[in-house]
Amino acid sequence: MHAFSLLAATAILATAAAPTNIRDSLGVFGDWGAFRDSQVPRCYAIAAAQPSQSRRDHQPFATVGTWPDRQVRGQVHFNLSRNLSSNPRLRLAIGGQRFDLTGGGNDAWATGPQDDAAIVAAFRAGSRMSISATDNRGNRFTDRYSLQGAATAMDAASVGCARQR
């Protein structure tokens, strides 16, 4: 993992962690990490966006989560660098594939389970991804990510939750 990405992912987890929540690291794989939160229970792969000179209101990151008790696996979520407009035109690009996303605030998700599965498959085959949207000031912005290690981190998260049963 690049030094910036590792520090950013650690900072994201530290700020997101409530004092009573315990997160177990399942490993760092390229630019992605995998974690298990036994309290929920849930497991997820996570990566920080690549550094940017553009204005950021939030630290952007991408996750792929599994909640075994809810029968949810491979749910994609993006924390975006800016707050979205009421008509954000969210678009995820991975290689030659494009996916429309839904969202609000500074969050974005796949439009449903079928899109989650297609996006996860694209993560496995791709090397980079970008999310473009319109912010609440009417400006287009793009958050970019490396997908190096994403497949292994997603697999580690799935295995990590399978062990909780």
SULBEL-V588346 format. One record per helix or strand. SS is the DSSP state (@ for helix, = for strand). FROM is the first residue (numbers start at 1). LEN is the number of residues. If there is no record, write none. Layout:
BEGIN
SS:FROM:LEN ; SS:FROM:LEN
END
This chain:
BEGIN
@:3:14 ; =:23:7 ; =:32:6 ; =:42:7 ; =:61:7 ; @:68:3 ; =:72:8 ; =:84:1 ; =:91:4 ; =:97:8 ; =:107:4 ; @:113:13 ; =:128:8 ; =:140:7 ; @:150:13
END
